[in-house]
């Protein structure tokens, strides 16, 4: 299995509202698509980033699951 290209972004659609989004280059064509996103907003950038990083660790942690398998992993937030 090759290297997974994954990105963690924090979006701010409105003032005081931050959402984490995990993207992956699933097709390995340079086009990242959303894999998972926060279901609720966070009050600060750092809170959203920390929560998103935790989800990323659960998705990829020690197993390094490929995208198709990672999509079926249950996330408890």
C-alpha distances in whole Angstrom, upper triangle without the diagonal:
4,7,9,12,14,18,21,24,28,30,34,36,39,41,40,37,33,30,26,24,20,18,15,14,13,13,12,16,17,19,18,20,21,19,21,25,28,30,33,34,35,38,36,33,32,32,30,27,28,27,24,23,23,22,18,18,19,16,13,15,14,12,10,10,8,11,13,13,14,17,18,19,22,23,27,28
4,6,9,12,16,19,22,26,28,32,34,37,39,38,35,32,29,25,22,19,17,13,12,12,12,10,13,14,16,16,18,20,18,21,24,27,30,32,33,33,36,34,31,30,31,29,26,26,26,23,21,23,21,18,18,19,16,14,16,15,14,10,11,9,12,14,15,15,18,20,20,24,24,28,29
4,6,9,13,16,19,23,25,29,31,34,36,35,32,29,26,22,20,16,14,11,10,11,12,10,13,13,15,14,16,18,16,19,22,25,28,30,30,30,33,31,28,27,28,25,23,23,23,20,18,20,19,15,16,17,15,12,14,14,13,9,11,10,11,14,15,14,17,20,19,23,23,26,27
4,6,10,13,16,20,22,26,27,31,32,32,29,25,22,19,16,12,11,8,7,8,10,9,12,12,13,11,13,14,13,15,18,21,24,26,27,27,30,28,25,24,25,22,20,21,20,17,16,17,16,12,13,15,12,9,12,13,12,8,9,7,8,12,13,12,14,17,16,20,20,23,23
4,7,10,13,17,19,23,25,28,30,29,27,23,20,17,14,11,8,6,6,8,10,8,10,9,10,8,11,12,12,14,17,20,23,25,25,25,28,26,23,22,23,21,18,19,20,16,15,17,16,12,14,16,13,11,14,16,15,11,12,10,10,14,15,13,15,18,18,21,20,23,23
4,7,10,14,16,20,22,25,26,26,23,19,17,13,10,7,6,4,7,9,12,11,13,11,11,8,10,10,9,11,13,16,19,21,21,22,24,22,19,19,20,17,14,16,16,12,11,14,12,9,12,13,11,10,13,15,15,11,12,11,10,13,14,12,13,17,16,18,17,20,20
4,6,10,13,16,18,22,23,22,20,16,14,10,8,6,5,6,9,12,14,13,15,12,11,8,10,9,10,11,12,14,18,19,19,19,21,19,16,16,17,14,12,14,14,10,10,13,12,9,12,14,12,12,14,17,17,14,15,14,13,16,17,14,15,18,18,19,18,20,19
4,7,10,14,16,19,20,19,17,13,10,7,6,5,6,9,12,14,18,17,18,15,14,11,11,10,10,10,10,11,15,16,15,15,18,16,12,12,13,10,8,10,10,7,7,11,10,8,11,13,12,12,14,18,18,16,16,16,14,18,18,15,15,19,17,18,16,18,16
4,6,10,12,15,16,16,14,10,8,6,5,6,8,11,14,16,19,19,19,16,15,11,12,10,11,11,9,11,14,15,13,13,15,13,10,11,12,9,8,11,11,8,10,13,12,11,14,16,15,16,18,21,22,19,20,19,17,20,21,18,18,21,20,20,18,20,18
4,7,10,12,13,12,10,6,6,4,6,9,11,14,17,20,23,22,23,20,18,15,14,12,14,12,10,10,13,12,10,10,12,10,7,9,10,7,6,10,10,8,10,13,13,13,16,18,17,18,20,24,24,22,23,22,20,23,24,20,20,23,21,21,18,19,17
4,6,9,11,11,8,6,5,6,7,11,12,16,18,21,23,23,23,20,18,15,14,12,15,13,10,10,13,12,10,10,12,11,8,11,12,9,10,13,13,11,14,17,16,16,19,21,20,21,23,27,27,25,25,25,22,24,25,22,21,24,23,23,20,21,18
4,5,7,8,6,5,7,9,11,14,16,20,22,24,27,27,27,24,21,19,18,16,18,16,13,12,14,12,9,10,10,9,8,12,12,10,12,15,15,14,17,19,19,19,22,23,23,25,26,30,31,28,29,28,25,28,29,25,24,27,26,25,22,23,20
4,7,9,7,7,8,11,12,16,17,21,23,25,27,28,27,25,22,19,18,16,18,17,13,13,13,12,10,11,12,12,12,15,15,13,15,18,17,16,19,22,21,21,25,26,25,27,29,32,33,30,30,29,26,28,30,26,25,27,27,26,23,24,21
4,6,6,8,10,14,15,19,21,24,27,29,31,32,31,28,26,23,22,20,22,20,16,15,15,13,10,11,11,12,12,16,16,14,16,19,19,18,21,23,23,24,27,28,28,30,31,35,35,33,33,33,30,32,33,29,28,30,30,28,26,26,22
4,6,8,12,15,17,21,23,26,29,31,34,34,33,30,28,25,24,22,24,22,18,17,17,14,11,11,9,10,11,14,15,14,16,19,19,19,22,24,24,25,28,29,29,31,32,36,36,35,35,35,32,34,35,31,30,32,31,30,27,27,23
4,7,10,13,16,20,22,26,29,31,34,34,34,31,29,26,25,22,24,21,17,15,16,12,9,8,5,7,9,12,11,11,14,16,16,17,20,21,21,23,25,26,27,29,30,34,35,33,33,34,31,33,34,30,29,31,30,28,25,24,21
4,7,10,13,17,19,23,26,28,31,31,31,28,26,23,22,19,20,17,14,11,12,9,5,6,6,7,8,12,11,9,12,15,14,14,17,19,19,20,23,24,24,26,27,31,32,30,30,30,28,30,30,27,25,27,26,25,22,21,18
4,7,10,13,16,20,23,25,28,28,28,25,23,20,19,16,17,15,11,9,11,9,5,5,6,6,6,9,8,6,9,11,11,11,14,16,15,17,19,20,21,23,24,28,28,27,27,27,24,27,27,24,23,25,24,22,19,19,16
4,7,10,13,17,20,21,24,25,25,23,21,17,16,12,14,11,7,6,8,7,5,6,9,9,8,10,9,6,8,11,9,8,12,14,13,14,17,18,17,20,21,25,25,24,23,24,21,23,23,20,19,21,20,19,16,16,14
4,7,10,13,17,18,22,22,23,20,18,15,14,10,11,9,6,5,9,9,8,9,12,11,9,10,9,5,6,9,8,5,9,11,10,10,14,15,14,16,18,21,22,20,20,20,18,20,21,17,16,19,18,17,14,15,13
4,6,10,13,15,18,19,19,17,15,11,10,7,8,6,4,6,10,11,11,12,15,15,12,13,13,9,9,12,10,7,10,12,10,10,13,14,13,15,17,21,20,18,18,17,15,17,18,15,14,17,16,16,14,16,14
4,7,11,12,15,16,17,15,13,9,8,6,6,5,6,9,12,14,15,15,19,17,15,15,15,12,10,12,11,7,9,11,9,7,11,12,10,11,14,18,17,15,14,14,11,14,15,12,11,15,14,15,13,16,15
4,7,9,12,12,13,11,9,6,5,4,5,7,9,12,15,17,18,19,22,20,17,18,18,15,14,16,15,11,12,15,12,10,14,15,12,13,16,19,18,15,14,13,10,13,15,12,12,15,15,17,16,19,18
4,5,9,9,11,9,8,5,6,7,6,9,12,15,18,21,21,22,25,24,21,21,22,18,17,18,18,14,14,16,14,11,14,15,12,12,15,18,16,13,12,10,8,11,13,11,11,15,15,18,17,20,20
4,6,5,7,6,6,4,6,9,9,13,15,19,22,24,25,26,28,27,24,24,25,22,20,22,21,17,18,20,17,15,17,18,15,14,18,20,18,15,14,11,9,12,14,13,13,17,18,21,20,24,24
4,6,8,9,8,7,7,10,9,13,16,19,22,25,26,27,30,29,26,27,27,23,22,23,22,19,19,21,18,15,18,18,14,14,18,19,17,14,12,9,6,8,11,11,11,14,16,19,19,23,24
4,5,8,8,9,9,12,12,16,19,23,25,28,29,30,33,32,29,30,30,27,25,27,26,22,23,24,22,19,21,22,18,17,21,22,20,17,15,11,10,11,14,14,14,17,19,22,23,27,27
4,6,7,9,11,14,14,18,20,24,27,29,30,31,34,32,29,29,30,27,25,27,26,22,22,24,22,19,21,22,18,17,21,22,20,16,15,12,11,13,16,16,16,20,21,24,24,28,29
4,6,8,11,14,15,19,21,25,27,30,30,32,34,33,29,30,31,28,26,28,28,24,24,26,24,21,24,25,21,20,24,25,23,20,19,16,14,16,19,19,19,22,24,27,27,30,31
4,6,10,13,15,18,20,23,26,28,28,29,31,30,26,27,28,25,23,26,25,22,22,25,23,20,22,24,21,20,23,25,23,20,19,16,15,17,20,19,19,23,24,27,26,29,29
4,6,10,12,15,17,21,23,25,25,27,29,28,25,26,27,23,22,25,24,20,21,24,21,19,22,23,20,20,23,25,24,20,19,16,14,16,19,18,17,21,22,25,24,28,27
4,7,9,12,13,17,20,22,22,23,26,25,21,23,23,20,18,21,20,17,17,20,18,15,19,20,17,17,20,22,21,18,17,14,12,14,17,15,15,18,19,22,21,24,24
4,6,9,11,15,17,19,20,22,25,24,21,23,23,19,18,21,19,16,17,19,16,15,18,19,16,16,20,23,21,18,17,14,11,13,16,14,12,16,17,19,19,22,21
4,6,7,11,13,16,17,19,22,21,19,20,20,16,16,18,16,13,15,17,14,13,16,16,14,15,19,22,20,17,16,14,11,13,15,12,11,14,15,16,15,18,18
4,7,11,13,16,17,19,22,22,20,20,20,16,16,17,15,12,13,15,11,10,14,13,10,12,16,18,17,15,13,11,8,10,11,9,7,11,11,13,12,16,16
4,7,9,12,14,16,19,19,17,18,17,13,13,15,12,9,12,12,9,9,13,12,10,13,15,19,18,16,14,14,11,12,13,10,8,11,11,11,10,12,12
4,6,9,10,12,16,16,14,16,14,10,11,13,11,8,11,12,10,11,14,14,12,15,18,21,21,19,18,18,14,16,17,13,12,14,14,13,11,13,11
4,5,7,9,13,13,13,14,12,8,10,12,9,8,11,12,9,12,15,14,14,17,19,22,22,21,20,20,18,19,19,16,14,16,15,14,11,12,9
4,7,10,13,15,15,16,14,11,14,15,11,11,15,14,12,15,18,16,16,20,21,25,24,23,22,23,20,21,21,18,15,17,16,14,11,11,9
4,7,10,12,13,15,12,10,13,14,11,12,15,15,14,16,19,18,19,22,23,27,27,26,25,26,23,24,24,21,19,20,19,17,14,13,10
4,7,9,10,12,10,8,11,13,11,11,15,15,15,17,20,20,20,23,24,28,28,27,27,27,24,26,26,23,21,23,22,20,17,16,13
4,6,7,9,6,6,9,10,9,11,14,14,14,17,19,19,20,23,23,27,28,27,27,28,26,28,27,24,23,25,23,21,17,17,13
4,7,9,7,8,11,12,12,14,16,17,18,20,22,23,24,26,26,30,31,30,31,31,29,31,31,27,27,28,27,25,21,20,16
4,5,5,6,9,10,11,12,14,16,17,18,20,22,23,24,25,28,30,29,29,30,28,31,31,27,27,29,27,25,22,21,17
4,6,5,6,9,10,11,12,14,16,16,18,20,21,22,23,26,28,26,27,28,26,29,29,25,25,27,25,24,21,21,17
4,5,5,6,9,10,10,12,14,15,16,18,20,21,21,24,26,25,26,27,26,29,28,24,25,27,25,24,20,20,17
4,5,5,6,9,10,11,13,14,15,17,19,20,20,24,25,24,25,27,25,28,27,23,23,25,23,21,18,17,13
4,6,5,6,8,10,11,12,14,16,16,18,19,22,24,22,23,24,22,25,24,20,20,22,20,19,16,16,12
4,6,5,6,9,10,10,12,14,15,16,17,20,22,20,21,22,21,24,23,20,20,22,20,20,16,17,14
4,5,5,6,9,10,11,13,14,15,15,18,20,19,21,22,21,24,23,19,20,22,19,19,15,15,12
4,5,5,6,9,10,11,13,14,14,18,19,19,19,21,20,22,21,17,18,19,17,15,12,12,9
4,5,5,6,9,10,10,12,13,17,18,16,17,18,16,19,19,15,15,17,15,15,11,12,10
4,5,5,6,9,10,10,11,14,16,14,16,17,17,20,19,15,16,18,16,16,13,14,12
4,5,5,6,9,10,9,13,15,14,15,18,17,19,18,14,16,17,14,13,10,11,9
4,5,5,6,9,9,13,14,13,13,15,14,16,15,11,12,13,11,10,7,9,8
4,5,5,6,7,11,12,10,11,13,12,15,14,10,12,14,11,12,10,12,12
4,5,5,5,8,10,9,11,13,14,16,15,11,14,15,12,13,11,13,13
4,6,5,9,9,9,10,13,13,15,13,9,12,12,9,10,8,10,11
4,6,9,8,7,7,9,9,11,9,6,9,10,7,9,8,11,13
4,6,6,4,6,8,9,12,10,8,11,12,10,13,12,15,16
4,6,6,8,12,13,16,13,11,14,15,12,14,13,15,16
4,6,9,12,14,17,14,12,16,16,14,16,16,18,19
4,5,9,12,13,11,10,14,14,12,14,15,17,19
4,6,9,12,10,9,12,13,12,15,15,18,20
4,7,8,6,6,9,10,9,13,14,17,19
4,6,5,6,9,10,11,15,16,19,21
4,5,5,6,9,10,13,14,18,20
4,6,6,7,10,13,15,19,21
4,5,6,7,11,13,17,19
4,5,5,9,10,14,16
4,6,8,10,13,15
4,6,9,13,15
4,6,10,12
4,7,10
4,6
4
